[in-house]
C-alpha cells in the first residue's frame, strides 16, 4: 500500500515536474519570440527612419530645384517687364515730342488763320472800294451789271445753239434723205412682185356656144337657181363661147366660177345639181384658202403662227385693194420690213411679223364694222400674238399713236408696197376727181395763193401769201391740210403736203 502510494506520489511528482519543464520551455520560447519581434520592430523602425531620411533628402532636392526654376522664371519675367517699361517710356517720350510738335503746328496754323483773316478783310475792303468806283463809273449797280452780263451770255449761247442746230438739222436732213432713199431702193429691188389689176368680174370660157342654152335652162330656171344659190350675177351675152360672172365679193365669185366649171364638165345642169356642185365648190374654196395661207406663211418664213390666222390670211387671197392682191401685199410688206431692218441693224422678227399681219383685219371687215387696223389688232390679241406685233397692226394707219420703231417700220413697209410703181391701179375718172378734190381742200384754207397737185397726186405744193401767213402758221397749215386729206380722201400710199412761203424784195438800180 505504501509502495503504491509512493508510486502514485512519484507519478504525480513526475507529472508535475514535466508540466513545469514544458511550461518553462514554453515561457522561454515566448520570450525568444518577443525578443525576435522586438528586433524586427526595431529593424523596421530603423529602416523606416532611413527611408524617411532619404525621402526628406529627395524632397529637399526637388524643392530646391523648383525654387531655382521659379527664381529663374521670375528673373526672366522681371527682365521682360523692365524691357517693356523701357519701350513704353521711349514711346511716351516720342508721343510727348509729337504732341509738342502738334501743339506748335496748331499755334502756327492759328497764326496763319489770323493772318489770312486779316488779308481777306483787307481784300474785301479793297474789292468794295473797287466795286463802288466801278458802279460810279458805269452808272449801274453790280446786280444790274450781273444781269446784263448774264443776258448777253444767254443771247450769245442762243444764237450759237440755233446756228448749230440749224447746221445739224441740215446735215441730218441731207444724210437722212440720202440714206432713206438708198434703204428704200434696196428694199424695193430685193422684192420683185408682179403687178395686179382690180376686177369685179370673171370671164368663163365655154366649150361650145350651145352650152349657153343649157346654162339658161327651160324658161331661165337654171340661171335663176344658179344666181340664187351662188349670189353671183351670171351675164350671158352675144360674146361667143363666153359668159361673165359678176360680184363684188371675190370669194363668192370664185366659188361660182368653180361651180360653173364643175357643171359644164359634168354636163348635167339643173337646180339640184347646181346646189350640190356649189357645196363642193365651197369645200374646195376652204381647202384652197387654207393652202394659200400656208404657202404665204412658208414664203415669209414665219412658222409659229396660229391656225386661225393662217385661215384668215388665206381668205385675203381673194381680196384686192386698188387692184393689189392683199395677201401678196402682206408677203411683199414682210419682205420689205425684213430688208429695211437688216439695213438699219435691227432685229427683223417683230417688224417682219407686224408687216405680215398688218392687214389681217381686212379678212373680216365685210362681216364686222370698224377699221381693219383695230379689228386686226383685236384678232391678233385674242390669238395670243406678242404685244409688239399687235401694236404694229393697230398703229399702221394712225388710229393709235406709234410707240416703237418696229411699228414705224411696219407702216413704212406698208406704204412702200402700196405706193411702188405698178402696185395699184384706179380708174381715170376716180383719179381725176381725187386730184381736183385735193387741190380744192388746199385752196379753201385762208392765206393760200396757189395750189399744185404733183407727182400723180403723191405731193401737193401750197403757195401761201407771206404777208398773211408766217413760218409758224405755215407749219400749222400743212398739218391741218394733211389731217383734212386723211379724213376726206381715199388714196393708196401717202400724200406729201408742202407749204411754200416765199418773200421777195425787188429794187431797181438806176
SEMAR-447424 format. One line per field, with one value per residue (C-alpha): residue in one letter; x, y, z. Coordinates in nm, 2 decimals, decimal comma. Layout:
N
type <- c(a/...)
X <- c(X/...)
Y <- c(Y/...)
Z <- c(Z/...)
//
This chain:
510
type <- c(x/x/x/x/x/x/x/x/x/x/x/x/x/x/x/x/x/x/x/x/x/x/x/x/x/x/x/x/x/x/x/x/x/x/x/x/x/x/x/x/x/x/x/x/x/x/x/x/x/x/x/x/x/x/x/x/x/x/x/x/x/x/x/x/x/x/x/x/x/x/x/x/x/x/x/x/x/x/x/x/x/x/x/x/x/x/x/x/x/x/x/x/x/x/x/x/x/x/x/x/x/x/x/x/x/x/x/x/x/x/x/x/x/x/x/x/x/x/x/x/x/x/x/x/x/x/x/x/x/x/x/x/x/x/x/x/x/x/x/x/x/x/x/x/x/x/x/x/x/x/x/x/x/x/x/x/x/x/x/x/x/x/x/x/x/x/x/x/x/x/x/x/x/x/x/x/x/x/x/x/x/x/x/x/x/x/x/x/x/x/x/x/x/x/x/x/x/x/x/x/x/x/x/x/x/x/x/x/x/x/x/x/x/x/x/x/x/x/x/x/x/x/x/x/x/x/x/x/x/x/x/x/x/x/x/x/x/x/x/x/x/x/x/x/x/x/x/x/x/x/x/x/x/x/x/x/x/x/x/x/x/x/x/x/x/x/x/x/x/x/x/x/x/x/x/x/x/x/x/x/x/x/x/x/x/x/x/x/x/x/x/x/x/x/x/x/x/x/x/x/x/x/x/x/x/x/x/x/x/x/x/x/x/x/x/x/x/x/x/x/x/x/x/x/x/x/x/x/x/x/x/x/x/x/x/x/x/x/x/x/x/x/x/x/x/x/x/x/x/x/x/x/x/x/x/x/x/x/x/x/x/x/x/x/x/x/x/x/x/x/x/x/x/x/x/x/x/x/x/x/x/x/x/x/x/x/x/x/x/x/x/x/x/x/x/x/x/x/x/x/x/x/x/x/x/x/x/x/x/x/x/x/x/x/x/x/x/x/x/x/x/x/x/x/x/x/x/x/x/x/x/x/x/x/x/x/x/x/x/x/x/x/x/x/x/x/x/x/x/x/x/x/x/x/x/x/x/x/x/x/x/x/x/x/x/x/x/x/x/x/x/x/x/x/x/x/x/x/x/x/x/x/x/x/x/x/x/x/x/x/x/x/x/x/x/x/x/x/x/x/x/x/x/x/x/x/x/x/x/x)
X <- c(0,00/0,27/0,46/0,15/0,12/0,48/0,44/0,14/0,32/0,62/0,40/0,23/0,56/0,69/0,39/0,42/0,79/0,71/0,44/0,68/0,95/0,71/0,59/0,95/1,02/0,71/0,80/1,15/1,01/0,77/1,04/1,26/0,96/0,91/1,28/1,27/0,96/1,11/1,42/1,20/1,02/1,34/1,48/1,16/1,18/1,54/1,46/1,16/1,38/1,63/1,36/1,22/1,56/1,62/1,27/1,33/1,66/1,50/1,21/1,45/1,64/1,31/1,21/1,54/1,52/1,16/1,28/1,57/1,33/1,08/1,36/1,48/1,13/1,08/1,41/1,31/0,97/1,13/1,37/1,08/0,88/1,18/1,22/0,85/0,88/1,18/0,98/0,68/0,90/1,05/0,71/0,59/0,89/0,82/0,45/0,54/0,76/0,49/0,24/0,47/0,52/0,14/0,09/0,35/0,19/-0,15/-0,02/0,13/-0,20/-0,38/-0,14/-0,18/-0,56/-0,55/-0,31/-0,54/-0,84/-0,67/-0,58/-0,93/-1,08/-0,83/-0,92/-1,29/-1,24/-1,04/-1,30/-1,58/-1,39/-1,33/-1,69/-1,81/-1,57/-1,68/-2,05/-1,98/-1,80/-2,05/-2,36/-2,52/-2,51/-2,33/-2,66/-2,76/-2,42/-2,45/-2,79/-2,67/-2,38/-2,59/-2,84/-2,56/-2,42/-2,76/-2,82/-2,48/-2,55/-2,89/-2,75/-2,47/-2,70/-2,96/-2,68/-2,55/-2,90/-2,97/-2,64/-2,71/-3,07/-2,95/-2,68/-2,92/-3,18/-2,93/-2,78/-3,12/-3,28/-2,99/-2,98/-3,35/-3,36/-3,09/-3,26/-3,60/-3,44/-3,26/-3,57/-3,78/-3,51/-3,49/-3,86/-3,98/-4,36/-4,59/-4,84/-5,21/-5,54/-5,86/-6,16/-6,52/-6,59/-6,46/-6,48/-6,56/-6,50/-6,75/-6,65/-6,93/-7,19/-7,46/-7,38/-7,54/-7,88/-7,83/-7,70/-8,01/-8,24/-8,61/-8,76/-8,44/-8,48/-8,11/-7,97/-8,21/-8,12/-7,75/-7,78/-7,99/-7,75/-7,42/-7,52/-7,34/-7,48/-7,43/-7,42/-7,48/-7,44/-7,36/-6,99/-6,92/-6,83/-6,81/-7,01/-6,93/-6,96/-7,00/-6,98/-6,81/-6,71/-6,41/-6,47/-6,83/-6,73/-6,45/-6,70/-6,95/-6,67/-6,57/-6,94/-6,99/-6,68/-6,79/-7,14/-7,00/-6,76/-7,04/-7,29/-7,59/-7,72/-8,03/-8,12/-8,05/-7,72/-7,63/-7,67/-7,47/-7,18/-7,19/-7,14/-6,85/-6,70/-6,73/-6,54/-6,28/-6,26/-6,20/-5,92/-5,78/-5,79/-5,60/-5,34/-5,29/-5,24/-4,98/-4,79/-4,78/-4,65/-4,39/-4,28/-4,24/-4,06/-4,28/-4,37/-4,51/-4,85/-5,20/-5,40/-5,69/-5,46/-5,34/-5,71/-5,77/-5,45/-5,58/-5,91/-5,71/-5,60/-5,94/-5,93/-5,78/-5,71/-5,68/-5,61/-5,34/-5,39/-5,39/-5,22/-4,94/-4,92/-4,87/-4,60/-4,43/-4,46/-4,30/-4,00/-3,96/-3,97/-3,71/-3,48/-3,51/-3,45/-3,14/-3,01/-3,07/-2,92/-3,25/-3,38/-3,63/-3,85/-4,11/-4,12/-4,15/-4,43/-4,61/-4,59/-4,71/-5,02/-5,10/-5,40/-5,54/-5,85/-5,95/-6,04/-6,34/-6,42/-6,72/-6,86/-6,76/-6,79/-6,49/-6,14/-5,95/-5,64/-5,83/-6,02/-5,69/-5,53/-5,82/-5,79/-5,42/-5,45/-5,72/-5,49/-5,20/-4,98/-4,70/-4,79/-4,53/-4,69/-5,04/-4,91/-4,77/-5,11/-5,32/-5,10/-5,02/-5,30/-5,26/-5,56/-5,32/-5,01/-4,69/-4,46/-4,20/-3,95/-4,10/-4,44/-4,28/-4,10/-4,43/-4,61/-4,32/-4,32/-4,70/-4,65/-4,37/-4,56/-4,87/-4,70/-4,44/-4,50/-4,74/-4,86/-5,21/-5,44/-5,76/-5,99/-5,91/-6,23/-6,16/-5,80/-5,91/-6,17/-5,93/-5,68/-5,94/-6,07/-5,71/-5,64/-5,98/-5,91/-5,58/-5,72/-6,01/-5,78/-5,72/-5,39/-5,34/-5,25/-5,20/-5,21/-5,05/-5,11/-4,79/-4,63/-4,96/-5,12/-4,84/-4,74/-4,92/-4,74/-4,93/-4,81/-4,92/-4,92/-4,62/-4,80/-5,08/-4,90/-4,58/-4,35/-4,53/-4,87/-4,72/-4,64/-4,99/-5,14/-4,95/-5,07/-5,43/-5,43/-5,28/-5,54/-5,83/-5,70/-5,67/-6,03/-6,19/-6,00/-5,92/-5,59/-5,31/-4,98/-4,93/-4,95/-4,68/-4,81/-4,55/-4,64/-4,41/-4,38/-4,17/-4,08/-3,93/-3,78/-3,73/-3,54/-3,40/-3,06/-3,06)
Y <- c(0,00/0,23/0,13/0,20/0,54/0,61/0,51/0,73/1,02/0,97/0,96/1,28/1,44/1,33/1,47/1,80/1,82/1,75/2,02/2,27/2,18/2,22/2,55/2,67/2,57/2,75/3,06/3,06/3,02/3,31/3,53/3,43/3,52/3,85/3,92/3,84/4,05/4,35/4,31/4,30/4,61/4,79/4,69/4,82/5,14/5,19/5,11/5,35/5,62/5,56/5,58/5,89/6,05/5,96/6,09/6,41/6,45/6,38/6,62/6,89/6,84/6,87/7,17/7,33/7,25/7,40/7,70/7,75/7,72/7,96/8,21/8,19/8,24/8,53/8,68/8,64/8,79/9,08/9,14/9,13/9,37/9,60/9,59/9,67/9,96/10,09/10,07/10,23/10,50/10,55/10,57/10,82/11,03/11,01/11,09/11,38/11,51/11,46/11,63/11,92/11,93/11,93/12,20/12,41/12,34/12,42/12,75/12,82/12,74/12,97/13,24/13,18/13,18/13,51/13,64/13,52/13,66/14,00/13,96/13,86/14,16/14,38/14,24/14,27/14,63/14,69/14,50/14,70/15,02/14,90/14,80/15,13/15,31/15,08/15,14/15,51/15,49/15,26/15,42/15,08/14,86/14,53/14,34/14,53/14,46/14,09/14,07/14,25/14,02/13,71/13,83/13,89/13,54/13,38/13,57/13,46/13,10/13,10/13,24/12,99/12,70/12,80/12,81/12,47/12,32/12,46/12,31/11,97/11,97/12,05/11,78/11,52/11,61/11,56/11,24/11,11/11,17/11,01/10,71/10,67/10,68/10,41/10,19/10,21/10,15/9,84/9,71/9,75/9,60/9,29/9,24/9,16/9,14/9,12/9,39/9,32/9,46/9,51/9,33/9,26/9,01/8,67/8,56/8,19/8,02/7,76/7,45/7,55/7,81/7,55/7,53/7,88/7,74/7,45/7,70/7,92/7,62/7,60/7,95/8,05/7,83/7,71/8,06/8,18/7,88/7,95/8,32/8,24/7,97/8,14/8,51/8,60/8,76/8,54/8,75/8,58/8,80/8,76/8,70/8,36/8,08/8,32/8,40/8,66/8,62/8,95/9,01/9,24/8,95/8,77/8,46/8,43/8,49/8,23/7,97/8,05/8,01/7,67/7,56/7,65/7,47/7,15/7,18/7,23/6,93/6,71/6,82/6,79/7,13/7,15/7,33/7,03/6,97/7,34/7,33/7,01/7,14/7,47/7,29/7,10/7,43/7,59/7,29/7,33/7,70/7,64/7,40/7,65/7,92/7,71/7,61/7,97/8,08/7,80/7,89/8,26/8,17/7,94/8,21/8,46/8,22/8,25/7,91/7,98/8,12/8,03/7,81/8,06/8,33/8,11/8,07/8,44/8,50/8,25/8,44/8,75/8,58/8,68/9,04/9,33/9,69/9,93/9,64/9,49/9,14/9,18/8,85/8,93/9,28/9,13/8,90/9,18/9,41/9,14/9,11/9,49/9,52/9,25/9,42/9,76/9,62/9,44/9,77/9,95/9,68/9,60/9,25/9,19/8,94/9,19/9,43/9,14/8,97/9,30/9,39/9,04/9,06/9,44/9,39/9,07/9,27/9,30/8,94/9,01/9,38/9,29/9,10/9,33/9,71/9,92/10,00/9,70/9,80/9,80/9,48/9,31/9,41/9,26/8,94/8,92/9,00/8,73/8,47/8,55/8,75/8,94/9,30/9,45/9,28/9,39/9,75/9,73/9,62/9,88/10,17/10,13/10,37/10,62/10,52/10,45/10,66/10,47/10,40/10,16/10,16/9,82/9,99/10,26/10,00/9,81/10,13/10,22/9,87/9,90/10,24/10,12/9,81/10,00/10,30/10,15/10,20/9,95/9,81/9,96/10,10/10,31/10,44/10,76/10,93/10,84/10,96/11,30/11,36/11,28/11,53/11,80/11,75/11,75/12,09/12,22/12,12/12,31/12,62/12,66/12,74/13,11/13,27/13,02/13,18/12,88/12,50/12,24/11,87/11,70/11,35/11,19/11,31/11,20/11,56/11,89/12,22/12,50/12,86/13,10/13,47/13,58/13,88/13,67/13,35/13,34/13,04/12,90/12,94/12,76/12,45/12,46/12,49/12,19/11,98/12,09/12,01/11,67/11,59/11,70/11,50/11,19/11,24/11,31/11,12/10,76/10,71/10,45/10,51/10,86/11,22/11,48/11,83/12,10/12,46/12,72/13,07/13,29/13,66/13,87/14,21/14,39/14,71/14,88/15,04/15,35)
Z <- c(0,00/0,09/-0,22/-0,42/-0,26/-0,31/-0,67/-0,71/-0,54/-0,76/-1,06/-0,96/-0,89/-1,22/-1,40/-1,21/-1,29/-1,66/-1,66/-1,51/-1,76/-2,05/-1,90/-1,86/-2,22/-2,35/-2,15/-2,29/-2,64/-2,58/-2,45/-2,75/-2,99/-2,82/-2,85/-3,22/-3,27/-3,09/-3,31/-3,62/-3,50/-3,42/-3,76/-3,92/-3,73/-3,83/-4,19/-4,18/-4,03/-4,31/-4,58/-4,42/-4,41/-4,78/-4,87/-4,69/-4,87/-5,21/-5,13/-5,03/-5,35/-5,56/-5,36/-5,43/-5,80/-5,82/-5,62/-5,87/-6,17/-6,01/-5,94/-6,30/-6,44/-6,20/-6,31/-6,69/-6,63/-6,44/-6,73/-6,98/-6,77/-6,75/-7,13/-7,17/-6,93/-7,12/-7,46/-7,30/-7,17/-7,52/-7,67/-7,41/-7,49/-7,86/-7,81/-7,59/-7,87/-8,13/-7,91/-7,86/-8,24/-8,30/-8,05/-8,22/-8,56/-8,42/-8,30/-8,64/-8,81/-8,58/-8,66/-9,03/-9,00/-8,82/-9,09/-9,37/-9,20/-9,19/-9,56/-9,65/-9,47/-9,64/-9,98/-9,92/-9,82/-10,14/-10,35/-10,20/-10,28/-10,64/-10,68/-10,56/-10,80/-11,09/-11,01/-11,00/-11,34/-11,51/-11,37/-11,26/-10,96/-10,95/-10,97/-11,28/-11,44/-11,35/-11,51/-11,82/-11,85/-11,80/-12,06/-12,31/-12,24/-12,28/-12,61/-12,74/-12,64/-12,81/-13,13/-13,12/-13,04/-13,31/-13,57/-13,45/-13,45/-13,80/-13,92/-13,77/-13,90/-14,25/-14,23/-14,08/-14,35/-14,63/-14,49/-14,38/-14,72/-14,90/-14,66/-14,66/-15,04/-15,05/-14,80/-14,97/-15,31/-15,18/-15,02/-15,34/-15,56/-15,33/-15,36/-15,71/-15,72/-16,01/-16,10/-16,04/-16,16/-15,97/-16,11/-16,01/-16,29/-16,40/-16,76/-16,81/-17,14/-17,26/-17,47/-17,72/-17,77/-17,73/-17,36/-17,30/-17,36/-17,12/-16,86/-16,90/-16,88/-16,95/-16,91/-16,73/-16,43/-16,43/-16,44/-16,17/-15,95/-16,01/-15,91/-15,61/-15,49/-15,55/-15,51/-15,83/-16,14/-16,45/-16,76/-17,09/-17,40/-17,76/-17,70/-17,85/-17,61/-17,31/-17,00/-16,74/-16,36/-16,18/-15,80/-15,56/-15,33/-15,48/-15,27/-15,38/-15,74/-15,73/-15,57/-15,85/-16,12/-15,97/-15,96/-16,32/-16,42/-16,25/-16,40/-16,75/-16,71/-16,58/-16,84/-16,61/-16,53/-16,31/-15,98/-15,76/-15,93/-15,90/-15,52/-15,49/-15,70/-15,51/-15,18/-15,32/-15,45/-15,11/-14,96/-15,23/-15,16/-14,79/-14,87/-15,12/-14,86/-14,61/-14,87/-14,97/-14,61/-14,55/-14,87/-14,77/-14,42/-14,58/-14,82/-14,55/-14,32/-14,01/-13,87/-13,52/-13,62/-13,51/-13,75/-13,74/-13,85/-14,14/-14,24/-14,23/-14,44/-14,70/-14,73/-14,82/-15,14/-15,28/-15,16/-15,35/-15,26/-15,55/-15,78/-15,55/-15,41/-15,03/-14,95/-15,19/-15,05/-14,70/-14,82/-15,00/-14,70/-14,47/-14,71/-14,73/-14,35/-14,31/-14,57/-14,41/-14,06/-14,20/-14,34/-14,01/-13,80/-13,62/-13,53/-13,82/-13,63/-13,49/-13,79/-14,03/-13,84/-13,78/-14,15/-14,25/-14,03/-14,05/-14,29/-14,13/-14,03/-14,40/-14,40/-14,17/-14,24/-14,46/-14,16/-13,87/-13,87/-13,79/-13,90/-14,03/-13,83/-13,50/-13,59/-13,69/-13,37/-13,17/-13,36/-13,31/-12,94/-12,90/-13,07/-12,83/-13,06/-12,89/-12,78/-13,01/-13,31/-13,20/-13,17/-13,53/-13,65/-13,47/-13,55/-13,92/-14,02/-13,73/-13,53/-13,24/-13,18/-13,27/-12,98/-13,12/-13,41/-13,52/-13,57/-13,78/-13,99/-14,05/-14,16/-14,39/-14,54/-14,60/-14,77/-14,99/-15,10/-15,18/-15,33/-15,55/-15,93/-16,07/-15,74/-15,75/-16,01/-16,02/-16,28/-16,47/-16,35/-15,98/-16,03/-16,18/-15,91/-15,64/-15,77/-15,81/-15,46/-15,33/-15,48/-15,36/-15,00/-15,00/-15,18/-14,93/-14,64/-14,58/-14,69/-14,97/-15,31/-15,54/-15,52/-15,74/-15,73/-15,85/-15,88/-15,98/-15,66/-15,44/-15,35/-15,31/-15,31/-15,15/-15,22/-14,94/-14,91/-14,70/-14,56/-14,42/-14,32/-14,11/-14,06/-13,76/-13,93/-14,24/-14,03/-13,87/-14,22/-14,35/-14,06/-14,09/-14,47/-14,41/-14,14/-14,37/-14,66/-14,44/-14,33/-14,67/-14,93/-15,01/-15,18/-15,20/-15,02/-14,88/-14,99/-14,91/-14,82/-14,89/-14,78/-14,95/-14,80/-15,02/-14,96/-15,24/-15,22/-15,56/-15,61/-15,93/-15,96/-16,18)
//
